[in-house]
Amino acid sequence: MQLLDNPNNLLLELYNTAVDSVHPSRCVPPFLPPPPAGRTIVIGAGKGAAAMAHAVEENWRSDCEGVVVTRYGHSVGCQSIRVIEAGHPVPDDVGQTAACEIIELVTGLNKDDLVLCLISGGGSALLSLPAPGVNLADKQHINQQLLKSGANISEMNTVRKHLSAIKGGQLALRCVPAQVATLIISDVPGDDPATVASGPTVPDHTTQQQALAILDRYNIDIGNHIVAHLSDSRNETPKPGDPRFERVSNTVIASARQSLHAAASFCDQHGIKPVVLGDDIEGEASEVAIEHAARATRLLQHSGTRPCMILSGGETTVTVRGTGRGGRNVEYLLSLSIALGTQHNIFALACDTDGIDGTEDNAGAMMTPETLGRARALDLDPAAYLQNNDAYGFFSALDDLVVTGPTRTNVNDFRAIFVP
């Protein structure tokens, strides 16, 4: 009963359990293919790419070599696989150089060779190779606008694929005739391999016209040369059914579903009823929080269902209108606090499983029944902080941020609401 008596520790241990269940050291080894007759080339991109590469080295039964790119601060020491750190969420020239190095590495392989491709969330920004006629500055400018627009991850990656020379299945084509086995840690709702890191080895079911429509929908400022590029059918990405993908496999080896299942099992073991709302929740973070607050309030009124834990994953969005610091998880939690008010006995945690909420140094934050009262005592106006998109500042002032450092995996948002 000790954990139940300390809800904050309970929520932190629950989060750690969820993250540990999808760490590369657990999920990579069972899915490794047999060594080929020829060379093994390891490539990859994402926040978990370095840890995935390390797991390969620890479990591979033959020689291998390669290059993976991960976010700054997310590296893991590898021996035969080179790890490059680059910019995220906005691509930088280091990521572009890494993409060129990967292309060079897979060029000229033969049918006896294997390309083991390690993909995790964040790879879209980290593996950046602009299409001909598009430059890195274009991609940076468009990416920055999309991040603030409220566009969801599928929409953003549809645009990214069509401005790239490597995404949307184009990396796989560079590897022909070698076998390509891609292992994917999914950070996207629905776990579509074509969306994770913009699907560099997956045939693309989206189109240039869809990309143009998304840019128009969110009023993204683009130059005429971008319109021209997206209007030229010769620049379209390869599609499902293309015979060049005959020797390409794409396997999702970890997802938000697994992390929520681990969290639900943890709850069962501690006598807490898990209520799983889903692993693919999308929408404006503040609006999702209002819905979840209503659910928690209903459960609070029925003693027969308690203690219970409301669990959810997915990827919410934030339409940035203010000038504050924040991320979608702390934005969600601040909105949840406001929606619940002061008359409740509810605790909550909202964190990103990669350990980084947005671009800040925290994974997320925690909320208690005393959150709003403590805020008032410090003369903090929760509504004003929410309006300014400054949830980081709000929870920092309360010393309620959750700071874990990089976890080196990524299955996106993890939210838990504890109703004792």
C-alpha positions in Angstrom: 0.0 0.0 0.0 3.0 2.3 0.2 2.8 3.5 -3.4 -0.9 4.2 -3.1 -0.2 6.4 -0.1 2.2 8.5 -2.2 0.4 9.3 -5.5 3.3 11.3 -6.9 5.7 8.4 -6.6 3.1 6.1 -7.9 2.7 8.2 -11.1 6.5 8.5 -11.6 7.0 4.7 -11.2 4.1 4.1 -13.6 5.7 6.4 -16.2 9.1 4.7 -15.8 7.4 1.3 -16.3 5.7 2.5 -19.5 9.0 3.9 -20.9 11.1 0.9 -19.9 8.7 -1.4 -21.7 9.5 0.2 -25.1 13.2 0.8 -24.6 15.4 -0.5 -27.6 17.3 -2.9 -25.4 13.9 -4.8 -24.9 12.2 -4.4 -28.3 15.1 -4.6 -30.8 16.6 -8.1 -30.2 13.5 -10.2 -30.8 13.1 -8.7 -34.3 16.6 -8.9 -35.6 16.7 -10.8 -39.0 19.3 -13.5 -39.7 22.7 -12.2 -40.9 23.1 -12.1 -44.7 25.6 -13.8 -46.9 27.1 -10.4 -47.7 27.6 -7.2 -45.7 25.3 -5.8 -43.0 24.9 -2.0 -43.2 23.1 -0.4 -40.3 21.5 3.0 -40.8 18.8 4.9 -38.9 17.3 8.1 -37.6 15.3 9.2 -34.6 15.5 9.9 -30.9 15.9 6.2 -30.2 18.3 5.5 -33.1 21.5 5.4 -31.0 20.1 3.1 -28.4 18.7 0.9 -31.2 22.1 0.7 -32.8 23.6 -0.2 -29.5 21.1 -3.0 -29.1 22.0 -4.3 -32.5 25.7 -4.3 -31.7 25.0 -6.2 -28.4 22.9 -8.9 -30.2 24.2 -9.2 -33.8 25.9 -12.5 -34.6 28.1 -11.2 -37.3 30.0 -8.1 -38.4 28.2 -4.8 -39.1 28.9 -1.2 -39.9 26.9 1.9 -40.4 25.7 5.4 -39.4 22.7 6.5 -37.4 21.6 10.1 -36.6 19.9 11.1 -33.4 19.0 14.3 -31.5 21.6 16.3 -29.7 22.1 14.7 -26.2 20.5 11.4 -27.2 23.7 9.5 -28.2 24.8 6.1 -26.9 28.3 4.8 -27.3 28.6 2.3 -30.2 31.7 0.6 -31.6 31.2 -0.2 -35.3 28.1 2.0 -35.9 28.8 5.7 -36.0 26.4 7.9 -34.2 25.8 11.5 -35.3 23.8 14.1 -33.3 21.7 16.6 -35.2 19.0 19.2 -34.8 15.4 18.5 -33.8 12.6 19.5 -34.2 14.0 21.9 -36.8 16.5 20.3 -39.1 20.0 21.6 -39.4 23.0 21.2 -41.7 24.5 18.4 -39.6 21.4 16.3 -40.2 21.7 17.0 -43.9 25.3 15.9 -43.9 24.4 12.7 -42.0 21.7 12.0 -44.7 24.3 12.4 -47.4 26.6 10.0 -45.6 23.9 7.4 -45.2 23.0 7.7 -49.0 26.7 7.1 -49.8 26.9 4.1 -47.5 24.0 2.3 -49.1 24.9 3.1 -52.7 26.4 0.2 -54.7 25.3 -2.7 -52.5 24.4 -6.1 -54.0 21.6 -8.6 -53.5 23.6 -10.5 -50.8 23.8 -7.4 -48.6 21.4 -6.4 -45.8 20.5 -2.8 -44.9 19.2 -2.8 -41.3 17.3 0.4 -40.9 16.5 1.7 -37.4 13.7 4.2 -37.3 12.1 6.1 -34.4 10.2 9.3 -33.8 12.1 12.4 -34.6 13.6 11.0 -37.7 11.8 13.4 -40.0 13.8 16.4 -38.8 17.0 14.4 -38.1 17.3 12.8 -41.5 17.0 15.9 -43.7 17.9 15.8 -47.4 16.0 18.5 -49.4 14.7 17.5 -52.8 16.3 19.1 -55.9 15.1 22.7 -56.1 14.4 22.9 -52.4 17.1 24.0 -49.9 17.6 23.5 -46.1 16.4 27.0 -45.3 13.1 26.3 -47.1 12.6 23.2 -45.0 13.5 25.0 -41.8 11.1 27.9 -42.5 8.2 25.6 -43.4 8.9 23.2 -40.5 8.9 26.1 -37.9 5.6 27.3 -39.2 4.0 23.8 -39.2 5.1 23.2 -35.6 3.2 26.3 -34.4 0.2 25.8 -36.7 -1.7 23.0 -34.9 -1.2 20.6 -37.8 -1.1 17.0 -36.7 1.9 14.7 -37.3 0.4 13.0 -40.4 -0.2 16.3 -42.0 3.3 17.6 -41.2 4.9 14.4 -42.5 2.9 14.5 -45.7 4.5 17.9 -46.4 8.0 16.7 -45.3 7.9 13.7 -47.6 7.3 15.8 -50.7 10.0 18.3 -50.0 12.6 15.5 -49.4 14.9 13.4 -51.5 15.1 10.6 -48.8 11.6 10.4 -47.1 8.5 8.7 -48.4 10.2 5.5 -49.5 13.0 7.2 -51.3 15.7 5.9 -49.0 14.7 2.3 -49.7 15.1 2.9 -53.5 18.7 3.9 -52.9 19.4 0.5 -51.3 18.2 -1.6 -54.3 19.1 -4.5 -54.9 20.1 -5.1 -51.3 17.5 -6.5 -48.8 16.1 -3.8 -46.5 14.8 -4.7 -43.0 13.4 -1.7 -41.2 12.7 -1.8 -37.5 10.4 0.9 -36.3 9.6 2.4 -32.8 6.3 4.2 -33.6 5.5 7.6 -32.1 2.5 8.2 -34.3 -1.2 7.6 -33.6 -2.3 4.5 -35.5 1.3 3.2 -35.9 1.4 3.7 -39.7 5.0 2.9 -40.7 4.6 5.4 -43.6 4.2 8.2 -41.1 6.9 7.4 -38.5 9.9 9.6 -39.4 8.1 10.3 -42.7 8.6 6.6 -43.8 12.0 6.7 -45.5 11.7 3.0 -46.5 7.9 2.8 -46.9 5.9 3.4 -50.2 4.1 6.7 -49.8 0.3 6.8 -50.1 0.1 10.6 -49.8 0.4 12.9 -52.8 1.9 16.3 -53.7 -1.6 17.7 -54.0 -2.3 16.7 -50.5 0.9 18.4 -49.3 -0.1 21.6 -51.1 -3.6 21.5 -49.6 -2.1 21.2 -46.1 0.2 24.1 -46.6 -2.8 26.2 -47.8 -5.0 25.0 -44.9 -2.6 26.2 -42.3 -1.6 29.4 -44.2 2.0 28.3 -44.4 4.2 30.9 -46.1 6.0 29.3 -49.1 7.8 30.5 -52.1 6.7 30.1 -55.8 9.5 27.5 -56.3 8.0 25.3 -53.6 4.6 25.5 -55.3 6.3 24.6 -58.6 8.1 21.7 -57.0 4.9 20.3 -55.5 3.0 20.8 -58.8 5.5 18.8 -61.0 4.4 15.2 -61.2 8.0 14.1 -61.9 8.7 14.9 -58.2 6.1 12.5 -56.8 7.1 9.9 -54.2 7.1 6.1 -55.0 3.7 4.5 -54.3 2.4 1.2 -52.9 2.7 -1.6 -55.4 6.1 -0.3 -56.8 8.1 -3.5 -57.5 11.3 -1.9 -56.2 10.0 -2.5 -52.7 9.9 -6.3 -53.2 12.8 -6.9 -50.9 11.9 -4.3 -48.3 10.2 -5.1 -45.0 8.9 -2.6 -42.4 8.1 -3.8 -38.9 6.8 -1.9 -35.9 8.6 -3.3 -32.9 7.3 -0.9 -30.2 4.4 1.5 -29.9 2.2 3.5 -27.4 -0.1 0.5 -27.1 2.8 -1.5 -25.5 3.6 1.2 -23.1 0.0 1.5 -22.0 -0.4 -2.2 -21.7 2.7 -2.2 -19.4 1.2 0.6 -17.4 -2.2 -1.1 -17.1 -0.5 -4.3 -15.9 1.4 -2.2 -13.3 -2.0 -0.9 -12.1 -3.5 -4.3 -11.8 -0.6 -5.5 -9.7 -1.1 -2.6 -7.3 -4.9 -3.0 -7.0 -5.8 -0.1 -9.2 -8.4 -0.4 -11.9 -6.9 0.8 -15.3 -9.1 2.7 -17.6 -7.4 2.9 -21.0 -8.9 5.6 -23.2 -6.7 4.8 -26.2 -3.1 5.0 -27.6 -4.0 7.2 -30.6 -5.6 10.3 -29.1 -5.1 13.4 -31.1 -6.5 16.9 -31.0 -5.7 20.3 -29.3 -4.0 19.4 -26.0 -6.1 21.9 -24.0 -9.4 20.5 -25.4 -8.4 16.9 -24.9 -7.7 17.8 -21.2 -11.2 19.1 -20.7 -12.7 15.9 -21.9 -10.4 13.9 -19.6 -11.3 16.1 -16.7 -15.0 15.3 -17.2 -14.2 11.6 -17.3 -12.1 11.8 -14.1 -14.8 13.8 -12.3 -17.4 11.1 -13.1 -15.2 8.4 -11.8 -14.6 10.4 -8.6 -18.3 10.3 -7.9 -18.5 6.5 -8.0 -16.6 4.9 -5.2 -17.1 1.4 -6.6 -14.7 2.2 -9.5 -11.9 3.5 -7.3 -9.0 3.5 -7.0 -8.6 3.8 -10.8 -6.0 5.2 -13.3 -7.1 6.8 -16.5 -4.4 6.1 -19.1 -4.0 7.5 -22.6 -1.4 8.0 -25.3 -1.1 9.4 -28.8 0.0 12.9 -29.9 -2.0 16.0 -29.1 -1.2 19.4 -30.8 -0.8 22.9 -29.6 -1.8 25.9 -31.8 0.8 28.5 -30.5 -0.7 31.9 -30.0 1.3 33.2 -27.1 5.0 33.8 -26.4 5.6 31.5 -23.4 7.5 28.2 -23.0 5.7 24.9 -23.1 5.0 21.6 -24.7 1.8 19.7 -25.5 2.0 17.6 -22.3 2.4 20.5 -19.9 -0.3 22.4 -21.9 -2.6 19.4 -21.4 -1.9 19.3 -17.7 -2.5 23.0 -17.1 -5.8 22.8 -18.9 -6.7 19.7 -16.9 -6.0 21.6 -13.7 -8.2 24.5 -14.7 -11.0 22.2 -15.8 -10.9 20.2 -12.5 -10.9 23.3 -10.4 -10.1 23.1 -6.7 -12.7 20.7 -5.3 -11.3 17.3 -6.2 -8.9 14.6 -5.0 -7.2 13.8 -8.3 -3.5 13.5 -9.3 -2.1 13.4 -12.8 1.1 13.1 -14.8 1.6 14.0 -18.5 5.0 13.4 -20.1 6.5 12.6 -23.4 8.1 9.1 -23.5 11.3 10.5 -25.1 11.9 12.6 -22.0 11.5 15.9 -23.9 8.2 17.8 -24.0 8.4 20.0 -27.1 11.8 21.8 -27.1 12.2 22.2 -23.4 14.4 20.3 -20.8 11.5 18.5 -19.1 9.5 15.4 -20.0 6.3 16.9 -18.7 4.8 17.7 -15.3 2.6 16.5 -12.4 -0.6 17.9 -11.0 -2.1 17.4 -7.5 -5.3 18.5 -5.8 -3.3 21.4 -4.4 -2.0 22.7 -7.7 -4.4 25.6 -8.2 -4.3 26.6 -4.5 -0.5 26.7 -4.5 -0.6 28.7 -7.7 -2.9 31.3 -6.1 -0.6 31.5 -3.1 2.2 32.5 -5.5 0.0 34.9 -7.4 0.0 32.8 -10.6 -3.0 33.1 -12.9 -3.4 29.6 -14.6 -5.7 30.9 -17.3 -3.2 33.6 -18.3 -0.4 31.1 -18.4 -2.5 28.8 -20.6 -3.5 31.7 -22.9 0.2 32.6 -23.3 1.2 29.0 -24.0 3.5 29.2 -20.9 2.6 25.9 -19.1 6.3 25.3 -18.6 6.6 28.6 -16.7 3.6 27.7 -14.6 4.8 24.2 -13.5 8.3 25.4 -13.1 7.2 28.0 -10.6 5.5 25.3 -8.6 8.5 23.0 -8.9 6.3 20.3 -10.5 8.1 19.7 -13.7 9.2 16.1 -14.4 12.8 16.1 -15.6 14.2 12.8 -16.7 16.7 13.6 -19.5 16.6 11.7 -22.8 15.0 8.2 -22.5 16.3 7.2 -25.9 13.0 5.8 -27.0 9.9 7.5 -28.2 6.3 6.3 -28.4 5.0 9.8 -27.8 2.6 11.1 -25.1 1.9 9.2 -21.9 -0.9 10.6 -19.7 -2.1 9.1 -16.4 -4.9 10.5 -14.1 -5.1 8.8 -10.7 -8.5 8.9 -8.9 -7.9 7.4 -5.4 
